[in-house]
Amino acid sequence: MAGVIKKTTGLVGLAVCHNPHEEPDVEKLENKINCGQIEEVISQAEAELALSRKMTEWKPWEPLVEEAPANQWKWPI
């Protein structure tokens, strides 16, 4: 894809990222990462960053405020 401008990702709702990385050959980068189109990788990274910010607010690693009800996490219900 070097020198070629991608016009579409072919995925509904996912726009082309015109400057995804400093590497000029985006197709080579996509093959190296092997996780789909670079726009998909960027979208996933943004989602993970948003989740990590929420986790710092939620603090799921801290103890529960009160004891959980018996069999709260028992599977199957």
Secondary structure, DSSP 8 states (H G I E B T S, - for coil): -TT------SSTT----SS--S-S-HHHHHHHHTSS-HHHHHHHHHHHHHHHHHHHHH-TTS--SS---TTTT-S--
